[in-house]
Amino acid sequence: MMPPFPPDQPHTILIATSAAYDHVTLGKTLGRYGYDVRAVGRGDEALARAAAGGIALAVLDAALAGSAGLELCQRLRQVCGPAVPIYLLSSAPNEDERERAQAVGADAYLPLSFNADDLSEKILLRLKVIEPAPVMADLPAMSTLEVNYHTMLSGSPDAILLLQRGSYRILDVNRRTRELFGLTETELVQAHFLSLCPPAQPDGRPSSQVFEAHVEQVMAGGVQVFELTMRHSLGRAVCCELRMVPLNSGPHRLMHMRVVDVTRRKLAEALRDGKNRLLEMIARGAPLRDILNSLMLLIESQSEDVTCTAMLLAPDGVHIQVGAGPSMPPGYLASLEGLAVGPAAGSCGTAIHRKQTVVVADIMNDPLWTGYREGAAHYGLRACWSMPIMLDKDTVLGSFAMYYREVRTPGPEDLSLIGAATYIAGIAIVRTRREEELRRHREHLEELVAARTAELLQAKEEAEHINEELTTALDNLSLTQDELVRRDKLAALGALVAGVAHELNTPIGNSLVMASSMSERTAELRRDMDTGLRRSALESYLREAASADEVVVRNLTRAAALVASFKHIAVDSASSQRARFVLGDPIAQLLQPLDNDLRRHGLTLEEHVDHMLEMDSYPGPLSQALHNLIENSVLHGFDGRTSGTITLSARDGGNGELVIEVADDGAGIPAANLARIYDPFFTTRLGSGGSGLGLYITHNIVTGVLGGRIDVSSTAGRGARFTLRLPKVAPL
C-alpha cells in the first residue's frame, strides 16, 4: 500500500451514480494506492461532498447529471475547480452525449458498463500514480505482425462477426454468434447482416437506416459503440451493444463487429424505471385498477409469452375479486370473479388459502385445477404460477399470477419477477385501503358534526320551549295568588315566587348560554373544515361539546322537574284515569325504577304491602303521592347520610279504608316545621334543589282526588312517618 497522503493533498475519489456499480472492487484497487472511494446516489449529495473538499477525481453518472445541459457536471466543475478531473459514465453512450460532455468540461466519457478494474487503471493513469506499460524492444513492429483472424475470432467469449463493407455480407462468425442468434454457421455466412434485425427498431425507424447511420459515424472516426435491437431465429428480440472497427486486408474492405447481448441489462433498467413510475402513481393516489394494470404490463414486458393477473381477496375473506388483467381475455377474467378460495382452487385461490407460492406447470394434469381446467383450456392457458400478496405473515390481500400457453416451470428470474410484482401490488393495495378508510372517517366525522349541530339546535329549541312553559307556569302561579291571599299568606308568596323564579331561571339561563356558545363553536368548526381541519381542533371541539351536553342536560332536567312539579299542583279527577286495580301493581311499578337510585344513596327500601288489596280509584295520582313522600325522605331525611331505611306498608284499615304508611329512620322533622310542611312553597332547601311543592301536591292529591286524609308524626333525629287513609272506592 502507498504511504498516506500529506494532509493538504486531495485523496478522495467521488463516485456519483444511482446504478448498481462495483464500488467494492474499485475501492479495493484504489485503496492500495492510498485513495478513499466515496459513493453517493444523488446529485445534491455529490455537490455537498465536493464542497467539503479533498476531491482528487470525480466520476459522475450521466443519469444524475441533469437534462441535455448536464447541469450537475457543470456545477461539480464549479465546486471542484478546473484542476479536478471529471469522468462521465453513460448507460447508453452516443456521439451527441459525448459532445455535450466535452462541452461542459468532462475529462473522459465512458460507458457505465466499463469494468471496475479498467476504470481504476484509467483513474490512476490520469492522476499519474502509475505509468503506461513500456514498449518492449524485442517485439516485432505492428505493421509486420500477422495474426490468424479466424483463430482469434473463434476463441472470443463475445459474439464476433466479420462483414464485408458496402454489401454488409457476413464473411465469418464464431460459436458465440451462432448461440446468440440460434442459427448455424451455414445460415449465417454470406447472409446480409440486416437479416438478423427486425424491419424496424423499437422507436419506429427502419433498421437499415439506423445501422447505416452508425456505420457512417464509425467510418468518419466517430463513436464506435452503439445499440441495436436484433432478432433471434425464434423471433424474440435481442437488445445488443455493437462495437465496430473497420479493417483493411489487401484489396478487401472489412468490418470487425463485436456483439454483446444487453437484453438483461435493458430489461433490468426497464424494470427499475417501471417500478419508479408505479411508486410515483401510488404516491399520487392513482386508482388501484390503473396501478395494477400498469404493473401487469410491466411484468409482461419482462418475459416472453406471459400473461399476468392480480386478484384481490374480498372483504368476506372467502371469495376473490378481479383486480387487473389487461392482457387476459375478458371472458376468462369474468369466470374468476367471486370464486371461493380453498385447498384446491386453481393456482390463485390455493395460493391465497395456503399463504404461499403455488406453481402449476401443467394445468391439464394438476389436481389443483380440477373443476377449473376446462375454462383455462378454452383460452389456451397451460401453466400458472401464483404468489399471495401479503400484508404480514398472517394477512392476505390477494394474489399475483403469471400464465403461459405452454407447459412451463419458473426459473430464478421468473420467481424474482413474481416477488417484485407482489411487493409493489401490496404497497398499492394497502395505500388504497388506507385512503378509503381515511375517506370513511372523514365522512363519519362530517356526520358527527352534523348530528352534534342538530342536537345543539334541538337543545336550544327545547330550552326555549321550556322557557315558554316556565312563563305559562309563572302565569299559573299568579292565579294561585287569590288562594294565598285567602289564607293570609300573600306576603310569604312574594318571597317564595322570587326564589322559585330564581331556581327556574338559573338552569334555563345556563342552558341558553351553553347552547349559544356551542352554536358559535360549530360555525367555527365548519369554517375550519373548509380550510383543513386539524385533529387537535376536532378533539377540542368534542371535549367542549361533551361538557356543554352535560351542562345543558343537567340544567334542563332540573328545569323540567320544576315545571313538572307545577303541573301536579292542581290534580283533579277530570284529568286523571280511574280504574279498578290491585294495590300491589302501581306500587311495584313505582318501586322498580326507584330501587337503583335508593341504592346509589346507600338506602334500603322495605315493602310490607298486602298485594291482594283492591281499590276503585286513581292509580296515577296515588303513585305520584307515594313517590313524593319517598323523595321527601331521601332529600330531607337522609341529607348528608350514607345509609338508612325507608319502609312502605299497606293494610286494610276497615270501614272501607286502606291505610298506607311511608316511614324512615332519618333526621326527622323539627316540631316547629310540622304545622307548615303542607304549605305551598315551604322548603328548608330553597336554592339547593327543593321547590317546596312536593308535600303540598301530595296533600292536594290525598285530600282531593283520592278523597282521603294524610297525617304526619316525627321526632327530630328519629325519622318521620306519613300515614294515608284512603277509601277503597274514591269519590266521584
LINKAHU-V823692 format. One record per backbone hydrogen bond with DSSP energy under -1.0 kcal/mol. CO is the residue of the C=O (numbers start at 0). NH is the residue of the N-H. E is the energy in kcal/mol with one decimal. If there is no record, write none. Layout:
[[CO & NH & E] [CO & NH & E]]
//
This chain:
[[5 & 8 & -2.0] [10 & 35 & -2.5] [11 & 55 & -3.1] [11 & 56 & -1.2] [12 & 37 & -2.6] [13 & 58 & -3.5] [14 & 39 & -2.6] [15 & 60 & -2.9] [18 & 20 & -1.1] [20 & 22 & -2.3] [21 & 25 & -1.7] [22 & 26 & -3.0] [23 & 27 & -2.5] [24 & 28 & -2.5] [25 & 29 & -2.4] [26 & 30 & -2.1] [27 & 31 & -1.2] [29 & 32 & -1.4] [29 & 34 & -2.1] [30 & 33 & -1.7] [31 & 1 & -2.0] [35 & 12 & -2.6] [37 & 14 & -2.9] [39 & 16 & -2.0] [41 & 45 & -1.7] [42 & 46 & -2.2] [43 & 47 & -2.2] [44 & 48 & -2.5] [45 & 49 & -2.3] [46 & 50 & -2.4] [47 & 51 & -1.1] [49 & 52 & -1.5] [53 & 10 & -1.0] [53 & 11 & -1.9] [56 & 13 & -2.2] [57 & 86 & -3.0] [58 & 15 & -3.1] [59 & 88 & -3.0] [60 & 63 & -1.6] [64 & 71 & -2.5] [66 & 69 & -2.0] [69 & 73 & -1.5] [70 & 74 & -2.6] [71 & 75 & -2.6] [72 & 76 & -2.0] [73 & 77 & -2.0] [74 & 78 & -2.3] [75 & 79 & -3.4] [76 & 80 & -2.2] [80 & 83 & -1.0] [84 & 57 & -2.5] [85 & 106 & -3.1] [85 & 107 & -1.0] [86 & 59 & -3.2] [87 & 109 & -2.8] [88 & 61 & -3.5] [89 & 111 & -3.2] [93 & 97 & -2.0] [94 & 98 & -2.3] [95 & 99 & -2.1] [96 & 100 & -2.5] [97 & 101 & -2.2] [98 & 102 & -2.0] [99 & 103 & -1.6] [100 & 105 & -2.7] [101 & 104 & -1.1] [107 & 87 & -2.8] [109 & 89 & -2.3] [110 & 113 & -1.9] [114 & 118 & -2.6] [115 & 119 & -2.4] [116 & 120 & -2.2] [117 & 121 & -2.3] [118 & 122 & -2.4] [119 & 123 & -2.6] [120 & 124 & -2.4] [121 & 125 & -2.4] [122 & 126 & -2.4] [123 & 128 & -2.8] [123 & 129 & -1.0] [124 & 127 & -1.1] [135 & 138 & -1.2] [140 & 143 & -1.4] [146 & 148 & -1.2] [147 & 151 & -2.0] [148 & 152 & -2.8] [149 & 153 & -2.4] [150 & 154 & -1.4] [152 & 155 & -1.1] [158 & 258 & -3.2] [159 & 173 & -1.1] [160 & 256 & -2.6] [161 & 170 & -3.6] [161 & 171 & -1.2] [162 & 254 & -2.2] [163 & 167 & -2.6] [164 & 166 & -1.0] [167 & 192 & -2.4] [168 & 163 & -2.1] [169 & 189 & -3.6] [171 & 161 & -2.4] [173 & 177 & -1.5] [174 & 178 & -2.1] [175 & 179 & -2.4] [176 & 180 & -2.0] [177 & 181 & -1.3] [177 & 182 & -1.2] [180 & 232 & -1.8] [183 & 187 & -1.6] [184 & 188 & -2.9] [187 & 190 & -2.1] [190 & 169 & -2.4] [191 & 194 & -1.8] [192 & 195 & -2.1] [193 & 196 & -1.6] [195 & 230 & -2.8] [198 & 206 & -2.3] [200 & 203 & -2.5] [204 & 200 & -3.1] [205 & 209 & -2.0] [206 & 210 & -2.7] [207 & 211 & -2.4] [208 & 212 & -1.9] [209 & 213 & -1.8] [210 & 214 & -2.2] [211 & 215 & -2.2] [212 & 216 & -1.7] [213 & 217 & -2.3] [214 & 218 & -2.8] [215 & 219 & -1.6] [216 & 221 & -3.3] [217 & 220 & -1.7] [223 & 243 & -1.8] [225 & 241 & -3.6] [227 & 239 & -2.2] [229 & 237 & -2.8] [231 & 234 & -2.1] [235 & 231 & -2.8] [237 & 229 & -3.5] [238 & 261 & -2.6] [239 & 227 & -2.4] [240 & 259 & -2.3] [241 & 225 & -2.3] [242 & 257 & -2.7] [244 & 255 & -3.1] [246 & 253 & -2.8] [248 & 251 & -2.1] [251 & 248 & -2.0] [252 & 164 & -2.5] [253 & 246 & -2.6] [254 & 162 & -2.7] [255 & 244 & -2.7] [256 & 160 & -2.7] [257 & 242 & -2.2] [258 & 158 & -1.4] [259 & 240 & -2.7] [261 & 265 & -2.7] [262 & 266 & -2.9] [263 & 267 & -2.7] [264 & 268 & -2.5] [265 & 269 & -3.0] [266 & 270 & -2.8] [267 & 271 & -2.5] [268 & 272 & -2.8] [269 & 273 & -2.7] [270 & 274 & -2.6] [271 & 275 & -2.1] [272 & 276 & -2.3] [273 & 277 & -2.4] [274 & 278 & -2.6] [275 & 279 & -2.1] [276 & 280 & -2.3] [277 & 281 & -2.5] [278 & 282 & -2.5] [279 & 283 & -2.3] [280 & 285 & -2.6] [286 & 290 & -2.0] [287 & 291 & -2.7] [288 & 292 & -2.5] [289 & 293 & -2.3] [290 & 294 & -2.2] [291 & 295 & -2.6] [292 & 296 & -2.3] [293 & 297 & -2.1] [294 & 298 & -2.3] [295 & 299 & -2.4] [296 & 300 & -1.6] [298 & 301 & -1.2] [306 & 402 & -3.2] [308 & 400 & -2.6] [309 & 322 & -2.6] [309 & 323 & -1.9] [310 & 398 & -2.4] [311 & 320 & -3.1] [313 & 316 & -2.4] [317 & 340 & -3.0] [318 & 313 & -3.2] [319 & 337 & -2.6] [320 & 311 & -3.3] [323 & 309 & -2.7] [324 & 327 & -1.2] [328 & 332 & -1.8] [329 & 333 & -2.6] [330 & 334 & -1.4] [332 & 336 & -1.0] [335 & 338 & -1.9] [338 & 319 & -2.0] [344 & 348 & -1.1] [346 & 350 & -2.3] [347 & 351 & -2.4] [348 & 352 & -1.9] [349 & 353 & -3.2] [350 & 354 & -2.0] [350 & 355 & -1.0] [357 & 385 & -2.9] [359 & 383 & -2.5] [360 & 407 & -1.4] [361 & 364 & -1.2] [365 & 368 & -1.7] [366 & 369 & -1.5] [367 & 345 & -2.6] [368 & 371 & -2.5] [368 & 372 & -1.9] [371 & 375 & -1.5] [372 & 376 & -3.0] [373 & 377 & -2.0] [375 & 380 & -2.6] [376 & 379 & -1.5] [381 & 362 & -3.2] [382 & 403 & -2.2] [383 & 359 & -2.1] [384 & 401 & -2.5] [385 & 357 & -3.1] [386 & 399 & -2.5] [388 & 396 & -3.6] [388 & 397 & -1.2] [394 & 390 & -2.8] [396 & 312 & -2.6] [397 & 388 & -2.9] [398 & 310 & -2.9] [399 & 386 & -2.6] [400 & 308 & -1.9] [401 & 384 & -2.2] [402 & 306 & -2.1] [403 & 381 & -3.0] [403 & 382 & -1.9] [410 & 414 & -2.3] [411 & 415 & -2.1] [412 & 416 & -2.1] [413 & 417 & -2.4] [414 & 418 & -2.4] [415 & 419 & -2.3] [416 & 420 & -2.6] [417 & 421 & -2.6] [418 & 422 & -2.0] [419 & 423 & -2.1] [420 & 424 & -2.7] [421 & 425 & -2.3] [422 & 426 & -1.9] [423 & 427 & -2.4] [424 & 428 & -2.7] [425 & 429 & -2.6] [426 & 430 & -2.5] [427 & 431 & -2.4] [428 & 432 & -2.6] [429 & 433 & -2.4] [430 & 434 & -2.1] [431 & 435 & -2.4] [432 & 436 & -2.4] [433 & 437 & -2.5] [434 & 438 & -2.4] [435 & 439 & -2.4] [436 & 440 & -2.3] [437 & 441 & -2.4] [438 & 442 & -2.5] [439 & 443 & -2.6] [440 & 444 & -2.7] [441 & 445 & -2.3] [442 & 446 & -2.1] [443 & 447 & -2.7] [444 & 448 & -2.7] [445 & 449 & -2.5] [446 & 450 & -2.9] [447 & 451 & -3.1] [448 & 452 & -2.5] [449 & 453 & -2.4] [450 & 454 & -2.5] [451 & 455 & -2.4] [452 & 456 & -2.6] [453 & 457 & -2.6] [454 & 458 & -2.8] [455 & 459 & -2.4] [456 & 460 & -2.4] [457 & 461 & -2.9] [458 & 462 & -2.4] [459 & 463 & -2.3] [460 & 464 & -2.6] [461 & 465 & -3.0] [462 & 466 & -2.2] [463 & 467 & -2.0] [464 & 468 & -2.5] [465 & 469 & -2.9] [466 & 470 & -2.3] [467 & 471 & -2.4] [468 & 472 & -3.2] [469 & 473 & -3.1] [470 & 474 & -2.0] [471 & 475 & -2.4] [472 & 476 & -2.4] [473 & 477 & -1.8] [474 & 478 & -1.1] [477 & 480 & -1.2] [479 & 483 & -2.3] [480 & 484 & -2.7] [481 & 485 & -2.5] [482 & 486 & -1.6] [483 & 488 & -3.4] [484 & 487 & -1.7] [488 & 492 & -1.9] [489 & 493 & -1.5] [490 & 494 & -1.0] [491 & 495 & -2.2] [492 & 496 & -3.1] [493 & 497 & -1.8] [494 & 498 & -1.8] [495 & 499 & -2.8] [496 & 500 & -3.0] [497 & 501 & -1.9] [498 & 502 & -2.4] [499 & 503 & -2.3] [500 & 504 & -3.1] [501 & 505 & -2.2] [503 & 507 & -1.7] [504 & 508 & -2.9] [505 & 509 & -2.5] [506 & 510 & -2.3] [507 & 511 & -2.5] [508 & 512 & -2.3] [509 & 513 & -2.4] [510 & 514 & -2.7] [511 & 515 & -2.5] [512 & 516 & -2.4] [513 & 517 & -2.5] [514 & 518 & -1.8] [515 & 519 & -1.9] [516 & 520 & -2.1] [517 & 521 & -2.3] [518 & 522 & -1.7] [519 & 523 & -2.1] [520 & 524 & -2.3] [521 & 525 & -2.3] [522 & 526 & -1.9] [523 & 527 & -2.3] [524 & 528 & -2.3] [525 & 529 & -1.5] [526 & 530 & -1.2] [533 & 537 & -2.0] [534 & 538 & -2.7] [535 & 539 & -2.3] [536 & 540 & -2.2] [537 & 541 & -2.7] [538 & 542 & -2.2] [539 & 543 & -2.3] [540 & 544 & -2.8] [541 & 545 & -2.6] [542 & 546 & -2.2] [543 & 547 & -2.7] [544 & 548 & -2.8] [545 & 549 & -2.1] [546 & 550 & -2.1] [547 & 551 & -3.0] [548 & 552 & -3.0] [549 & 553 & -2.3] [550 & 554 & -2.5] [551 & 555 & -3.0] [552 & 556 & -2.4] [553 & 557 & -1.8] [554 & 558 & -2.6] [555 & 559 & -3.1] [556 & 560 & -2.2] [557 & 561 & -2.0] [558 & 562 & -2.7] [559 & 563 & -2.9] [560 & 564 & -1.9] [561 & 565 & -1.9] [562 & 566 & -1.9] [563 & 567 & -1.2] [565 & 568 & -1.3] [578 & 616 & -1.8] [580 & 614 & -2.7] [581 & 584 & -1.8] [582 & 586 & -1.4] [583 & 587 & -2.3] [584 & 588 & -2.2] [585 & 589 & -1.8] [586 & 590 & -2.6] [587 & 591 & -1.9] [590 & 594 & -1.5] [593 & 597 & -2.4] [594 & 598 & -2.3] [595 & 599 & -2.1] [596 & 600 & -1.1] [597 & 602 & -2.8] [598 & 601 & -1.7] [603 & 645 & -3.1] [605 & 647 & -3.1] [607 & 649 & -2.2] [609 & 612 & -1.6] [612 & 582 & -3.0] [614 & 580 & -2.6] [615 & 729 & -2.6] [616 & 578 & -2.8] [617 & 621 & -1.9] [618 & 622 & -2.4] [619 & 623 & -2.0] [620 & 624 & -2.4] [621 & 625 & -2.3] [622 & 626 & -2.5] [623 & 627 & -2.2] [624 & 628 & -1.8] [625 & 629 & -2.4] [626 & 630 & -2.6] [627 & 631 & -2.2] [628 & 632 & -1.7] [629 & 633 & -2.0] [630 & 634 & -2.6] [631 & 635 & -2.5] [632 & 637 & -1.4] [636 & 666 & -2.4] [637 & 640 & -2.1] [643 & 603 & -2.2] [644 & 664 & -1.3] [645 & 605 & -3.1] [646 & 662 & -2.5] [647 & 607 & -3.2] [648 & 660 & -2.6] [650 & 658 & -2.7] [653 & 656 & -1.3] [655 & 727 & -2.9] [656 & 652 & -1.9] [657 & 725 & -2.5] [658 & 650 & -2.1] [659 & 723 & -3.5] [660 & 648 & -2.3] [661 & 721 & -2.6] [662 & 646 & -3.3] [666 & 716 & -4.1] [669 & 672 & -1.6] [672 & 675 & -1.5] [675 & 678 & -1.9] [678 & 681 & -1.5] [684 & 687 & -2.5] [684 & 689 & -1.7] [691 & 680 & -1.7] [692 & 696 & -2.8] [693 & 697 & -2.2] [694 & 698 & -2.6] [695 & 699 & -2.1] [696 & 700 & -2.6] [697 & 701 & -2.7] [698 & 702 & -2.5] [699 & 703 & -1.7] [700 & 705 & -2.4] [701 & 707 & -3.5] [708 & 724 & -2.4] [710 & 722 & -2.7] [712 & 720 & -2.4] [714 & 717 & -2.8] [718 & 714 & -1.4] [719 & 663 & -2.1] [720 & 712 & -2.1] [721 & 661 & -2.4] [722 & 710 & -2.3] [723 & 659 & -2.7] [724 & 708 & -1.7] [725 & 657 & -2.9] [727 & 615 & -3.5]]
//
